[in-house]
Amino acid sequence: MATITGDMVINEVIRKYPATIKVFNDYRVDSCCGGGAPIEVTARRDGVDVDGLVRALNAAVEVPQAGAALKK
């Protein structure tokens, strides 16, 4: 089970969990210029609820990836 926390750097989260890109975009968090900073720093700067964002990020990576069952 993945656990994404507010102190993790955005670019590292996206690299490890590509499904999180949509969440960052949906929450309008700057994952480009703000990508080198921790989630909580960039989210606060962008006026985003950090706890809600982190919950959404974790939910996104817990969803089974399409085709995962086919790889058995």
C-alpha positions as CSV (number, residue, x, y, z in Angstrom):
1,M,0.0,0.0,0.0
2,A,1.4,3.4,-1.0
3,T,1.4,6.2,1.5
4,I,1.9,9.7,0.1
5,T,2.6,12.3,2.7
6,G,2.7,16.1,2.6
7,D,6.4,16.2,3.1
8,M,7.1,14.2,-0.1
9,V,8.5,16.1,-3.1
10,I,6.0,16.5,-5.9
11,N,8.3,15.4,-8.8
12,E,9.3,12.2,-6.9
13,V,5.6,11.4,-6.3
14,I,4.8,11.8,-9.9
15,R,7.8,9.8,-11.0
16,K,6.8,6.9,-8.7
17,Y,3.0,7.2,-9.2
18,P,2.1,8.7,-12.6
19,A,-1.6,8.4,-11.8
20,T,-1.1,11.3,-9.4
21,I,-0.6,13.8,-12.2
22,K,-4.4,14.0,-12.7
23,V,-4.9,14.7,-9.0
24,F,-2.4,17.5,-8.9
25,N,-4.1,19.0,-12.0
26,D,-7.6,18.6,-10.6
27,Y,-6.5,20.4,-7.4
28,R,-4.7,23.0,-9.5
29,V,-1.4,22.4,-7.7
30,D,1.6,23.6,-9.7
31,S,3.5,20.4,-10.4
32,C,5.7,22.0,-12.9
33,C,7.4,25.0,-11.3
34,G,6.4,23.8,-7.8
35,G,7.4,20.2,-8.5
36,G,10.8,20.4,-6.8
37,A,9.1,21.3,-3.4
38,P,7.2,19.2,-0.9
39,I,3.5,18.7,-1.6
40,E,2.4,20.7,1.5
41,V,4.6,23.7,0.6
42,T,3.3,24.0,-3.0
43,A,-0.3,23.2,-2.0
44,R,-0.4,25.9,0.7
45,R,1.2,28.4,-1.7
46,D,-1.5,27.5,-4.3
47,G,-4.3,27.8,-1.6
48,V,-5.1,24.1,-1.6
49,D,-6.3,22.0,1.3
50,V,-3.2,19.9,2.0
51,D,-5.1,17.1,3.8
52,G,-7.7,16.8,1.1
53,L,-5.0,16.7,-1.6
54,V,-3.0,14.0,0.2
55,R,-6.1,11.9,0.7
56,A,-6.9,12.2,-3.0
57,L,-3.3,11.3,-4.0
58,N,-3.4,8.2,-1.9
59,A,-6.8,7.2,-3.2
60,A,-5.4,7.6,-6.8
61,V,-2.6,5.2,-6.2
62,E,-4.7,2.6,-4.4
63,V,-7.0,2.1,-7.4
64,P,-5.9,-1.0,-9.3
65,Q,-4.2,0.0,-12.6
66,A,-6.0,-1.0,-15.8
67,G,-4.6,-4.3,-17.1
68,A,-2.9,-5.2,-13.8
69,A,-5.0,-8.4,-13.6
70,L,-3.8,-9.3,-17.1
71,K,-0.1,-9.4,-16.1
72,K,-0.5,-12.5,-14.0
